[in-house]
Amino acid sequence: MRAKPTEEKLQLQVINWLKYQHPGIIAISDLSGVKMTGRQANTAKNLKTHTKVPDMTIYASRLGFNALLIELKRDEYELITKGNARKNEDLGLWKSEHVKGQFEMICALQEEGFAACFCTSFEDATKLITTYLRESNTFVSLYNAKLADYERYDTGN
């Protein structure tokens, strides 16, 4: 069984793919998944106005959105509690307060006109980016399905 890449390596894979597949597109990846010293982490945190901002930004206006923002999770990361875990009244089905906070930031960014969501693998991210950049109806379907899932997770239904 192959080891799952760290979030840092996954971000690098997606950025390198983007450079190769879409060389004219401007994109950045946040340093949040990168291992840092305590001092470096503190400096990086102080250089932001908010925490829980998505990891990746693709600066391309498409389909009425200002940009595509992705909170990238390593392969097969579970966003929600599974099995016999009970719904937490404050968290819904979200796995942790941190993930719930990331969801709330995604919602705030959507209110500002950005397409923003979680992606939980290289394949998930590259498919979403490709369909977004091509202004495909497939993007709209994928994105709406993700938003419907998030609503269920948040309410615990």
DSSP file (Angstrom, degrees, kcal/mol; ACC not computed):
  #  RESIDUE AA STRUCTURE BP1 BP2  ACC     N-H-->O    O-->H-N    N-H-->O    O-->H-N    TCO  KAPPA ALPHA  PHI   PSI    X-CA   Y-CA   Z-CA
    1    1 A M              0   0    0      0, 0.0     2,-0.2     0, 0.0     0, 0.0   0.000 360.0 360.0 360.0 131.1    0.0    0.0    0.0
    2    2 A R        -     0   0    0      1,-0.1     2,-0.1     3,-0.0     0, 0.0  -0.536 360.0-109.1 -80.2 140.1    1.4    3.4   -1.0
    3    3 A A        -     0   0    0     -2,-0.2    -1,-0.1     1,-0.1     0, 0.0  -0.413  33.8-112.4 -68.5 142.3    1.7    6.1    1.6
    4    4 A K        -     0   0    0     -2,-0.1    -1,-0.1     1,-0.1    70,-0.1  -0.547  36.2-111.4 -73.4 137.6   -0.7    9.0    1.3
    5    5 A P        -     0   0    0      0, 0.0    70,-0.2     0, 0.0    -1,-0.1  -0.344  31.3-109.5 -67.8 151.1    1.0   12.2    0.4
    6    6 A T     >  -     0   0    0      1,-0.1     4,-2.4    68,-0.1     5,-0.2  -0.281  32.2-105.6 -68.4 166.0    1.1   15.0    2.9
    7    7 A E  H  > S+     0   0    0      1,-0.2     4,-2.6     2,-0.2     5,-0.2   0.894 123.0  55.2 -61.4 -38.3   -1.0   18.0    2.3
    8    8 A E  H  > S+     0   0    0     25,-0.7     4,-2.1     1,-0.2    -1,-0.2   0.932 109.8  44.8 -59.4 -47.2    2.2   19.9    1.4
    9    9 A K  H  > S+     0   0    0      1,-0.2     4,-2.5     2,-0.2    -1,-0.2   0.875 112.3  52.4 -66.7 -36.9    3.1   17.3   -1.3
   10   10 A L  H  X S+     0   0    0     -4,-2.4     4,-2.3     2,-0.2    -1,-0.2   0.911 108.7  49.8 -65.8 -42.1   -0.5   17.3   -2.6
   11   11 A Q  H  X S+     0   0    0     -4,-2.6     4,-2.6     1,-0.2    -2,-0.2   0.919 111.6  49.5 -60.4 -43.2   -0.5   21.0   -2.9
   12   12 A L  H  X S+     0   0    0     -4,-2.1     4,-2.7     2,-0.2     5,-0.2   0.894 109.2  51.9 -63.4 -41.1    2.8   20.9   -4.8
   13   13 A Q  H  X S+     0   0    0     -4,-2.5     4,-2.4     2,-0.2    -1,-0.2   0.925 112.1  45.6 -60.8 -44.8    1.4   18.1   -7.1
   14   14 A V  H  X S+     0   0    0     -4,-2.3     4,-2.6     2,-0.2    -2,-0.2   0.916 113.7  48.6 -67.7 -42.6   -1.6   20.2   -8.0
   15   15 A I  H  X S+     0   0    0     -4,-2.6     4,-2.5     2,-0.2    -2,-0.2   0.925 112.9  47.9 -62.9 -44.4    0.4   23.4   -8.5
   16   16 A N  H  X S+     0   0    0     -4,-2.7     4,-1.8     2,-0.2    -2,-0.2   0.905 112.1  49.8 -63.6 -41.0    2.9   21.5  -10.8
   17   17 A W  H  X S+     0   0    0     -4,-2.4     4,-3.4    -5,-0.2     5,-0.4   0.923 111.0  50.1 -59.7 -44.8    0.0   20.0  -12.7
   18   18 A L  H  X S+     0   0    0     -4,-2.6     4,-2.5     1,-0.2     7,-0.3   0.903 108.3  52.2 -62.8 -42.4   -1.5   23.4  -13.1
   19   19 A K  H  < S+     0   0    0     -4,-2.5    -1,-0.2     1,-0.2    -2,-0.2   0.892 117.8  38.7 -59.2 -40.1    1.8   24.9  -14.4
   20   20 A Y  H  < S+     0   0    0     -4,-1.8    -2,-0.2    -5,-0.2    -1,-0.2   0.922 124.1  36.2 -78.2 -47.3    2.0   22.1  -17.0
   21   21 A Q  H  < S+     0   0    0     -4,-3.4    -3,-0.2     1,-0.2    -2,-0.2   0.810 134.3  21.2 -79.4 -31.1   -1.7   21.8  -18.0
   22   22 A H    ><  +     0   0    0     -4,-2.5     3,-2.0    -5,-0.4    -1,-0.2  -0.543  67.9 168.2-137.7  67.5   -2.6   25.5  -17.8
   23   23 A P  T 3  S+     0   0    0      0, 0.0    -1,-0.1     0, 0.0    -4,-0.1   0.707  75.4  56.7 -62.3 -21.4    0.6   27.5  -18.1
   24   24 A G  T 3  S+     0   0    0      2,-0.1     2,-0.4     0, 0.0    -5,-0.1   0.555  86.2  97.9 -85.2  -7.0   -1.3   30.9  -18.6
   25   25 A I    <   -     0   0    0     -3,-2.0     2,-0.5    -7,-0.3    35,-0.1  -0.658  68.2-139.2 -87.5 134.5   -3.3   30.6  -15.4
   26   26 A I  E     +A   59   0A   0     33,-0.5    33,-2.5    -2,-0.4     2,-0.3  -0.796  35.3 157.1 -92.0 129.5   -2.1   32.4  -12.2
   27   27 A A  E     -A   58   0A   0     -2,-0.5     2,-0.3    31,-0.2    31,-0.2  -0.989  22.0-162.4-150.0 154.0   -2.4   30.4   -9.0
   28   28 A I  E     -A   57   0A   0     29,-2.0    29,-2.3    -2,-0.3     2,-0.4  -0.955  10.1-145.6-135.1 157.6   -1.0   30.3   -5.6
   29   29 A S  E     -A   56   0A   0     -2,-0.3    27,-0.2    27,-0.2    26,-0.1  -0.992  24.4-123.4-123.0 132.5   -0.9   27.7   -2.8
   30   30 A D        -     0   0    0     25,-4.1     3,-0.5    -2,-0.4    25,-0.1  -0.245  15.5-126.1 -67.5 158.6   -0.9   28.8    0.8
   31   31 A L  S >  S+     0   0    0      1,-0.2     3,-1.8     2,-0.1    -1,-0.1   0.330  80.6 107.1 -88.1   7.7    1.8   27.7    3.2
   32   32 A S  T 3  S+     0   0    0      1,-0.3    -1,-0.2    23,-0.1   -24,-0.1   0.774  79.4  48.0 -62.7 -26.6   -0.5   26.2    5.7
   33   33 A G  T 3  S+     0   0    0     -3,-0.5   -25,-0.7   -26,-0.1     2,-0.3   0.487  91.8 102.3 -90.1  -1.7    0.4   22.6    4.8
   34   34 A V  S <  S-     0   0    0     -3,-1.8     2,-0.3   -27,-0.1    -3,-0.0  -0.633  78.0-117.3 -87.5 136.1    4.1   23.2    4.9
   35   35 A K        +     0   0    0     -2,-0.3     2,-0.3     6,-0.0    -2,-0.1  -0.562  46.4 169.2 -69.8 129.4    6.2   22.1    7.9
   36   36 A M        -     0   0    0     -2,-0.3     2,-0.1     1,-0.0    -1,-0.0  -0.914  38.0-100.1-137.7 162.0    7.7   25.2    9.6
   37   37 A T     >  -     0   0    0     -2,-0.3     4,-2.7     1,-0.1     5,-0.2  -0.348  46.7-102.4 -70.8 166.2    9.5   26.2   12.8
   38   38 A G  H  > S+     0   0    0      1,-0.2     4,-2.2     2,-0.2     5,-0.2   0.894 123.8  49.9 -58.4 -40.9    7.4   27.8   15.5
   39   39 A R  H  > S+     0   0    0      2,-0.2     4,-2.3     1,-0.2    -1,-0.2   0.918 111.4  47.7 -66.2 -43.7    8.7   31.2   14.6
   40   40 A Q  H  > S+     0   0    0      2,-0.2     4,-2.8     1,-0.2    -2,-0.2   0.919 111.8  50.3 -63.1 -43.4    8.0   30.7   10.9
   41   41 A A  H  X S+     0   0    0     -4,-2.7     4,-2.3     1,-0.2    -1,-0.2   0.899 110.5  49.9 -62.1 -40.8    4.5   29.5   11.6
   42   42 A N  H  X S+     0   0    0     -4,-2.2     4,-2.3    -5,-0.2    -1,-0.2   0.913 111.6  48.0 -64.5 -43.3    3.8   32.5   13.8
   43   43 A T  H  X S+     0   0    0     -4,-2.3     4,-1.0     2,-0.2    -2,-0.2   0.935 111.7  49.8 -62.3 -46.4    5.0   34.9   11.1
   44   44 A A  H >< S+     0   0    0     -4,-2.8     3,-0.5     1,-0.2    -2,-0.2   0.901 111.4  49.5 -59.6 -41.6    2.9   33.2    8.5
   45   45 A K  H >< S+     0   0    0     -4,-2.3     3,-1.4     1,-0.2    -1,-0.2   0.904 108.7  52.4 -63.7 -41.9   -0.1   33.4   10.7
   46   46 A N  H 3< S+     0   0    0     -4,-2.3    -1,-0.2     1,-0.3    -2,-0.2   0.658  98.5  66.0 -70.8 -15.3    0.5   37.1   11.4
   47   47 A L  T << S+     0   0    0     -4,-1.0     2,-0.3    -3,-0.5    -1,-0.3   0.301  94.1  75.1 -88.3  10.1    0.6   37.8    7.7
   48   48 A K    <   -     0   0    0     -3,-1.4     3,-0.1     1,-0.1    -3,-0.0  -0.907  66.1-150.9-120.2 148.7   -3.1   36.9    7.3
   49   49 A T  S    S+     0   0    0     -2,-0.3     2,-0.3     1,-0.2    -1,-0.1   0.732  87.5  22.5 -84.0 -23.9   -6.2   38.8    8.3
   50   50 A H  S    S-     0   0    0     -5,-0.0     3,-0.4    55,-0.0     2,-0.2  -0.969  71.8-133.1-140.5 153.5   -8.1   35.5    8.8
   51   51 A T  S    S+     0   0    0     -2,-0.3    -2,-0.0     1,-0.2    -6,-0.0  -0.553  84.4  41.6 -95.4 170.4   -7.4   31.9    9.5
   52   52 A K  S    S+     0   0    0      1,-0.2    -1,-0.2    -2,-0.2    53,-0.1   0.668  72.2 156.4  67.5  19.7   -8.9   28.9    7.7
   53   53 A V        -     0   0    0     -3,-0.4    -1,-0.2     1,-0.1    49,-0.1  -0.562  54.8 -89.3 -71.2 139.2   -8.6   30.6    4.3
   54   54 A P        -     0   0    0      0, 0.0    17,-0.3     0, 0.0    -1,-0.1  -0.071  30.8-124.1 -53.7 152.3   -8.5   27.9    1.6
   55   55 A D  S    S+     0   0    0     15,-0.4   -25,-4.1   -26,-0.1     2,-0.4   0.837  87.2  40.9 -67.0 -37.8   -5.1   26.5    0.6
   56   56 A M  E     -AB  29  70A   0     14,-2.6    14,-2.5   -27,-0.2     2,-0.4  -0.912  57.4-168.5-124.5 142.1   -5.2   27.2   -3.1
   57   57 A T  E     -AB  28  69A   0    -29,-2.3   -29,-2.0    -2,-0.4     2,-0.7  -0.994   5.2-163.8-127.5 125.9   -6.4   30.2   -5.2
   58   58 A I  E     -AB  27  68A   0     10,-2.9     2,-2.0    -2,-0.4    10,-2.0  -0.939  16.7-146.4-107.5 110.8   -6.8   30.0   -9.0
   59   59 A Y  E     +A   26   0A   0    -33,-2.5   -33,-0.5    -2,-0.7     2,-0.4  -0.515  56.2 116.2 -82.4  77.0   -7.0   33.6  -10.3
   60   60 A A        -     0   0    0     -2,-2.0     2,-0.6   -35,-0.1    -2,-0.1  -0.954  58.3-139.0-146.2 122.9   -9.4   33.0  -13.2
   61   61 A S        +     0   0    0     -2,-0.4     2,-0.3     6,-0.1     5,-0.2  -0.734  39.5 155.1 -84.8 119.8  -12.8   34.5  -13.4
   62   62 A R  B >   +D   65   0B   0      3,-0.9     3,-3.1    -2,-0.6     5,-0.1  -0.991  53.4   3.7-144.9 149.2  -15.2   31.9  -14.9
   63   63 A L  T 3  S-     0   0    0     -2,-0.3     3,-0.1     1,-0.3    -1,-0.1   0.752 129.4 -52.7  51.9  31.3  -19.0   31.1  -14.8
   64   64 A G  T 3  S+     0   0    0      1,-0.3    -1,-0.3     2,-0.0     2,-0.3   0.453 112.0 119.5  84.9   0.3  -19.7   34.3  -12.8
   65   65 A F  B <   -D   62   0B   0     -3,-3.1    -3,-0.9     1,-0.1    -1,-0.3  -0.730  62.2-140.1 -97.7 149.6  -17.2   33.5  -10.1
   66   66 A N  S    S-     0   0    0     47,-2.7     2,-0.3    -2,-0.3    48,-0.2   0.828  78.0 -27.5 -74.8 -33.5  -14.3   35.8   -9.2
   67   67 A A        -     0   0    0     46,-0.3    48,-2.4    -8,-0.1     2,-0.5  -0.960  64.3-100.9-169.3 168.5  -11.8   32.9   -8.7
   68   68 A L  E     -Bc  58 115A   0    -10,-2.0   -10,-2.9    -2,-0.3     2,-0.5  -0.940  33.6-169.9-107.8 123.8  -11.7   29.3   -7.6
   69   69 A L  E     -Bc  57 116A   0     46,-3.3    48,-1.9    -2,-0.5     2,-0.5  -0.950   3.3-167.6-116.4 129.9  -10.6   28.6   -4.0
   70   70 A I  E     -Bc  56 117A   0    -14,-2.5   -14,-2.6    -2,-0.5     2,-0.9  -0.967  20.4-155.7-125.6 125.6   -9.8   25.1   -2.9
   71   71 A E  E     - c   0 118A   0     46,-2.8    48,-2.0    -2,-0.5     2,-0.5  -0.872  32.0-153.8 -90.3 104.0   -9.3   23.8    0.6
   72   72 A L  E     - c   0 119A   0     -2,-0.9     2,-0.4    46,-0.2    48,-0.2  -0.698  14.5-172.2 -92.1 126.8   -7.2   20.8   -0.3
   73   73 A K        -     0   0    0     46,-3.2     3,-0.2    -2,-0.5     4,-0.1  -0.884  33.0 -98.4-113.8 147.7   -7.1   17.8    1.9
   74   74 A R    >   -     0   0    0     -2,-0.4     3,-2.0     1,-0.2   -68,-0.1  -0.180  67.2 -56.4 -63.6 160.9   -4.8   14.8    1.5
   75   75 A D  T 3  S-     0   0    0      1,-0.3    46,-0.2   -70,-0.2    -1,-0.2   0.005 120.9  -3.4 -45.4 130.1   -6.1   11.8   -0.3
   76   76 A E  T 3  S+     0   0    0     44,-1.6    -1,-0.3     1,-0.2     2,-0.2   0.651  83.2 167.1  62.9  20.0   -9.2   10.2    1.2
   77   77 A Y    <   -     0   0    0     -3,-2.0     2,-0.6    43,-0.5    -1,-0.2  -0.456  35.6-127.6 -62.2 133.6   -9.4   12.7    4.1
   78   78 A E        -     0   0    0      1,-0.2    -1,-0.1    -2,-0.2    17,-0.1  -0.773  21.6-171.1 -89.6 119.0  -12.7   12.3    5.8
   79   79 A L  S    S+     0   0    0     -2,-0.6    16,-2.8    15,-0.1    17,-0.3   0.714  71.8  41.2 -77.8 -21.9  -14.5   15.7    6.2
   80   80 A I  B    S-E   94   0C   0     14,-0.3    14,-0.2    15,-0.1     2,-0.2  -0.798  91.2 -97.5-125.6 164.2  -17.2   14.2    8.4
   81   81 A T        -     0   0    0     12,-2.7     2,-0.2    -2,-0.3    -2,-0.1  -0.586  46.1-164.4 -76.8 144.7  -17.6   11.7   11.2
   82   82 A K    >   +     0   0    0     -2,-0.2     3,-1.2    -4,-0.1     2,-0.2  -0.724  41.9  19.0-125.5 174.0  -18.6    8.2   10.0
   83   83 A G  T 3  S-     0   0    0     -2,-0.2    -2,-0.0     1,-0.2     0, 0.0  -0.445 123.8 -13.7  72.6-133.3  -19.9    5.0   11.3
   84   84 A N  T 3  S+     0   0    0     -2,-0.2    -1,-0.2     2,-0.0     2,-0.0   0.334  94.0 131.1 -90.1   7.5  -21.6    5.1   14.7
   85   85 A A    <   -     0   0    0     -3,-1.2     2,-0.2     1,-0.1     3,-0.0  -0.357  56.2-126.0 -62.7 138.4  -20.3    8.6   15.6
   86   86 A R        -     0   0    0      1,-0.1     2,-0.2    -2,-0.0    -1,-0.1  -0.555  24.7 -99.9 -86.1 151.1  -23.1   10.8   16.9
   87   87 A K        -     0   0    0     -2,-0.2     2,-0.5    69,-0.1     6,-0.2  -0.494  32.1-137.0 -66.8 133.4  -23.9   14.2   15.5
   88   88 A N  B  >  -F   92   0D   0      4,-1.8     4,-2.9    -2,-0.2     6,-0.2  -0.833   9.9-136.7 -91.4 128.8  -22.5   17.0   17.6
   89   89 A E  T  4 S+     0   0    0     -2,-0.5    -1,-0.1     1,-0.2     4,-0.1   0.838 104.2  40.1 -56.4 -35.3  -25.0   19.8   17.9
   90   90 A D  T  4 S+     0   0    0      1,-0.1    -1,-0.2     2,-0.1    -3,-0.0   0.799 125.5  34.9 -83.7 -29.8  -22.3   22.5   17.3
   91   91 A L  T >4 S-     0   0    0      1,-0.3     3,-1.8    -3,-0.1     2,-0.3   0.606  83.8-155.7-100.6 -13.2  -20.4   20.6   14.6
   92   92 A G  B 3< S-F   88   0D   0     -4,-2.9    -4,-1.8     1,-0.3    -1,-0.3  -0.589  73.7 -34.4  65.6-133.2  -23.2   18.8   12.7
   93   93 A L  T 3  S+     0   0    0     60,-3.6   -12,-2.7    -2,-0.3    -1,-0.3   0.408 102.8 130.8 -97.8   0.7  -21.4   15.9   11.0
   94   94 A W  B <   -E   80   0C   0     -3,-1.8   -14,-0.3    59,-0.5    -6,-0.2  -0.237  63.5-127.1 -57.6 143.7  -18.1   17.8   10.5
   95   95 A K  S    S-     0   0    0    -16,-2.8     2,-0.3     1,-0.1   -15,-0.1   0.820  78.8  -8.6 -64.6 -35.1  -15.1   15.9   11.7
   96   96 A S     >  -     0   0    0    -17,-0.3     4,-2.3    -5,-0.1     5,-0.2  -0.954  69.6 -99.3-155.5 169.2  -13.7   18.7   13.9
   97   97 A E  H  > S+     0   0    0     -2,-0.3     4,-2.6     2,-0.2     5,-0.2   0.872 121.4  56.7 -61.6 -36.7  -14.0   22.3   14.9
   98   98 A H  H  > S+     0   0    0      2,-0.2     4,-2.1     1,-0.2    -1,-0.2   0.939 109.1  43.2 -61.7 -48.3  -11.1   23.1   12.5
   99   99 A V  H  > S+     0   0    0      2,-0.2     4,-2.4     1,-0.2    -1,-0.2   0.893 113.2  52.8 -66.3 -39.8  -12.9   21.6    9.5
  100  100 A K  H  X S+     0   0    0     -4,-2.3     4,-2.3     1,-0.2    -1,-0.2   0.905 109.2  50.4 -60.4 -41.5  -16.2   23.3   10.5
  101  101 A G  H  X S+     0   0    0     -4,-2.6     4,-2.0     2,-0.2    -2,-0.2   0.877 108.5  51.5 -64.3 -38.0  -14.3   26.6   10.6
  102  102 A Q  H  X S+     0   0    0     -4,-2.1     4,-2.5     2,-0.2    -2,-0.2   0.903 109.1  51.2 -64.7 -40.2  -12.9   25.9    7.2
  103  103 A F  H  X S+     0   0    0     -4,-2.4     4,-2.4     2,-0.2    -2,-0.2   0.922 108.4  51.3 -60.7 -44.4  -16.5   25.3    5.9
  104  104 A E  H  X S+     0   0    0     -4,-2.3     4,-2.1     1,-0.2    -1,-0.2   0.878 110.2  49.2 -62.5 -37.3  -17.6   28.6    7.5
  105  105 A M  H  X S+     0   0    0     -4,-2.0     4,-2.5     2,-0.2    -1,-0.2   0.909 108.6  53.2 -66.7 -41.7  -14.8   30.4    5.7
  106  106 A I  H  X S+     0   0    0     -4,-2.5     4,-2.2     1,-0.2    -2,-0.2   0.916 109.3  49.5 -57.6 -43.7  -15.8   28.7    2.4
  107  107 A C  H  X S+     0   0    0     -4,-2.4     4,-1.9     2,-0.2    -1,-0.2   0.912 109.9  50.5 -61.9 -43.4  -19.4   29.9    2.9
  108  108 A A  H  X S+     0   0    0     -4,-2.1     4,-0.7     1,-0.2    -1,-0.2   0.896 111.5  48.2 -62.5 -40.2  -18.1   33.5    3.6
  109  109 A L  H  <>S+     0   0    0     -4,-2.5     5,-2.0     1,-0.2     3,-0.5   0.850 107.3  55.4 -70.5 -34.2  -16.0   33.5    0.4
  110  110 A Q  H ><5S+     0   0    0     -4,-2.2     3,-1.8     1,-0.2    -1,-0.2   0.891 102.7  56.9 -62.8 -38.3  -18.9   32.1   -1.6
  111  111 A E  H 3<5S+     0   0    0     -4,-1.9    -1,-0.2     1,-0.3    -2,-0.2   0.766 103.1  55.8 -62.2 -25.0  -21.0   35.1   -0.4
  112  112 A E  T 3<5S-     0   0    0     -4,-0.7    -1,-0.3    -3,-0.5    -2,-0.2   0.344 129.0 -95.4 -90.7   5.2  -18.2   37.3   -1.9
  113  113 A G  T < 5S+     0   0    0     -3,-1.8   -47,-2.7     1,-0.3     2,-0.3   0.642  81.4 130.4  95.0  15.7  -18.6   35.7   -5.3
  114  114 A F      < -     0   0    0     -5,-2.0     2,-0.7   -49,-0.2    -1,-0.3  -0.772  60.1-126.4-100.3 146.5  -15.9   33.1   -5.2
  115  115 A A  E     +c   68   0A   0    -48,-2.4   -46,-3.3    -2,-0.3     2,-0.4  -0.845  45.8 170.2 -82.7 119.5  -16.3   29.4   -6.1
  116  116 A A  E     +c   69   0A   0     -2,-0.7     2,-0.3   -48,-0.2   -46,-0.2  -0.999   5.4 132.2-140.0 134.8  -14.9   27.8   -2.9
  117  117 A C  E     -c   70   0A   0    -48,-1.9   -46,-2.8    -2,-0.4     2,-0.3  -0.977  49.1 -87.7-165.6 173.8  -14.9   24.2   -1.8
  118  118 A F  E     -c   71   0A   0     -2,-0.3     2,-0.4   -48,-0.2   -46,-0.2  -0.674  28.8-166.8 -87.8 147.7  -13.0   21.2   -0.4
  119  119 A C  E     -c   72   0A   0    -48,-2.0   -46,-3.2    -2,-0.3     3,-0.0  -0.992   4.4-166.6-131.6 136.3  -11.1   18.8   -2.6
  120  120 A T        +     0   0    0     -2,-0.4   -44,-1.6   -48,-0.2   -43,-0.5   0.129  64.9  21.1-114.6  20.6  -10.0   15.5   -1.0
  121  121 A S  S  > S-     0   0    0    -46,-0.2     4,-2.3     1,-0.1     5,-0.2  -0.966  79.1-102.4-169.9 166.4   -7.6   14.1   -3.6
  122  122 A F  H  > S+     0   0    0     -2,-0.3     4,-2.9     2,-0.2     5,-0.3   0.928 122.7  49.6 -59.4 -46.3   -5.4   15.1   -6.5
  123  123 A E  H  > S+     0   0    0      1,-0.2     4,-2.3     2,-0.2     5,-0.2   0.904 109.6  50.6 -62.8 -42.8   -8.0   13.7   -8.9
  124  124 A D  H  > S+     0   0    0      2,-0.2     4,-2.0     1,-0.2    -1,-0.2   0.932 114.3  44.6 -59.9 -47.0  -10.8   15.6   -7.2
  125  125 A A  H  X S+     0   0    0     -4,-2.3     4,-2.7     2,-0.2     5,-0.2   0.930 114.2  46.8 -66.0 -47.2   -8.9   18.9   -7.4
  126  126 A T  H  X S+     0   0    0     -4,-2.9     4,-2.5     1,-0.2    -1,-0.2   0.870 112.5  50.1 -68.4 -35.0   -7.6   18.5  -11.0
  127  127 A K  H  X S+     0   0    0     -4,-2.3     4,-2.3    -5,-0.3     5,-0.2   0.928 113.0  46.6 -65.5 -44.0  -11.1   17.5  -12.3
  128  128 A L  H  X S+     0   0    0     -4,-2.0     4,-2.1    -5,-0.2    -2,-0.2   0.931 114.6  46.6 -63.6 -45.7  -12.7   20.5  -10.5
  129  129 A I  H  X S+     0   0    0     -4,-2.7     4,-2.9     2,-0.2     5,-0.2   0.931 112.5  50.2 -62.7 -46.4  -10.0   22.9  -11.8
  130  130 A T  H  X S+     0   0    0     -4,-2.5     4,-1.8     1,-0.2    -2,-0.2   0.929 113.3  44.4 -59.6 -47.4  -10.2   21.6  -15.4
  131  131 A T  H  <>S+     0   0    0     -4,-2.3     5,-2.6     2,-0.2     8,-0.3   0.860 113.9  51.6 -68.6 -33.6  -14.0   21.8  -15.6
  132  132 A Y  H ><5S+     0   0    0     -4,-2.1     3,-1.5    -5,-0.2    -2,-0.2   0.954 110.9  46.4 -64.2 -50.4  -13.9   25.3  -14.0
  133  133 A L  H 3<5S+     0   0    0     -4,-2.9    -2,-0.2     1,-0.3    -1,-0.2   0.807 112.5  50.4 -65.9 -28.9  -11.3   26.6  -16.5
  134  134 A R  T 3<5S-     0   0    0     -4,-1.8    -1,-0.3    -5,-0.2    -2,-0.2   0.480 107.8-128.0 -84.5  -2.2  -13.3   25.1  -19.4
  135  135 A E  T < 5 +     0   0    0     -3,-1.5    -3,-0.2    -4,-0.3     2,-0.2   0.901  48.9 173.7  54.6  44.2  -16.5   26.8  -18.1
  136  136 A S    >>< -     0   0    0     -5,-2.6     4,-1.1    -6,-0.1     3,-0.6  -0.496  47.8-130.8 -85.9 148.5  -18.1   23.4  -18.3
  137  137 A N  H 3> S+     0   0    0      1,-0.2     4,-2.1     2,-0.2     5,-0.1   0.759 109.2  68.9 -64.2 -23.9  -21.6   22.4  -17.2
  138  138 A T  H 3> S+     0   0    0      1,-0.2     4,-2.9     2,-0.2    -1,-0.2   0.888  95.0  54.1 -61.7 -38.4  -19.8   19.5  -15.5
  139  139 A F  H <> S+     0   0    0     -3,-0.6     4,-3.3    -8,-0.3     5,-0.3   0.945 106.7  50.9 -59.4 -47.1  -18.2   22.0  -13.1
  140  140 A V  H  X S+     0   0    0     -4,-1.1     4,-2.5     1,-0.2    -2,-0.2   0.908 112.7  46.2 -58.4 -43.0  -21.6   23.4  -12.2
  141  141 A S  H  X S+     0   0    0     -4,-2.1     4,-2.1     2,-0.2    -1,-0.2   0.933 115.4  45.5 -65.7 -46.5  -22.8   19.8  -11.5
  142  142 A L  H  X S+     0   0    0     -4,-2.9     4,-2.1     2,-0.2    -2,-0.2   0.932 115.7  46.9 -61.1 -46.3  -19.7   18.9   -9.4
  143  143 A Y  H  X S+     0   0    0     -4,-3.3     4,-2.4    -5,-0.2    -2,-0.2   0.924 112.0  49.0 -64.1 -46.8  -19.8   22.1   -7.5
  144  144 A N  H  X S+     0   0    0     -4,-2.5     4,-2.2    -5,-0.3    -1,-0.2   0.872 109.8  52.7 -63.3 -36.2  -23.5   22.0   -6.7
  145  145 A A  H  X S+     0   0    0     -4,-2.1     4,-2.1     2,-0.2    -1,-0.2   0.905 109.1  49.6 -65.2 -40.8  -23.1   18.4   -5.5
  146  146 A K  H  X S+     0   0    0     -4,-2.1     4,-2.5     2,-0.2    -2,-0.2   0.929 111.0  49.6 -61.9 -44.7  -20.3   19.4   -3.2
  147  147 A L  H  X S+     0   0    0     -4,-2.4     4,-2.0     1,-0.2    -2,-0.2   0.883 109.4  51.4 -63.8 -38.1  -22.5   22.3   -1.8
  148  148 A A  H  X S+     0   0    0     -4,-2.2     4,-1.9     2,-0.2    -1,-0.2   0.907 109.9  49.9 -64.8 -40.8  -25.4   19.9   -1.2
  149  149 A D  H  X S+     0   0    0     -4,-2.1     4,-2.6     1,-0.2    -2,-0.2   0.933 109.0  52.2 -60.8 -45.3  -23.1   17.5    0.7
  150  150 A Y  H  X S+     0   0    0     -4,-2.5     4,-2.6     1,-0.2    -2,-0.2   0.882 106.9  53.0 -60.3 -39.4  -21.8   20.4    2.8
  151  151 A E  H  X S+     0   0    0     -4,-2.0     4,-2.0     2,-0.2     6,-0.3   0.914 110.5  47.3 -62.5 -42.8  -25.4   21.4    3.7
  152  152 A R  H  X>S+     0   0    0     -4,-1.9     4,-1.7     1,-0.2     5,-1.2   0.916 112.6  49.4 -63.5 -43.3  -26.1   17.9    4.8
  153  153 A Y  H  <5S+     0   0    0     -4,-2.6   -60,-3.6     1,-0.2   -59,-0.5   0.896 111.2  49.8 -62.3 -40.3  -22.9   17.7    6.9
  154  154 A D  H  <5S+     0   0    0     -4,-2.6    -1,-0.2   -62,-0.2    -2,-0.2   0.877 117.8  37.4 -69.7 -37.7  -23.6   21.0    8.5
  155  155 A T  H  <5S-     0   0    0     -4,-2.0    -1,-0.2    -5,-0.2    -2,-0.2   0.641 105.4-125.9 -88.3 -15.0  -27.2   20.1    9.5
  156  156 A G  T  <5       0   0    0     -4,-1.7    -3,-0.2    -5,-0.2    -4,-0.1   0.654 360.0 360.0  80.3  15.4  -26.3   16.5   10.3
  157  157 A N      <       0   0    0     -5,-1.2    -4,-0.2    -6,-0.3    -5,-0.1   0.412 360.0 360.0-102.9 360.0  -29.0   15.1    8.1
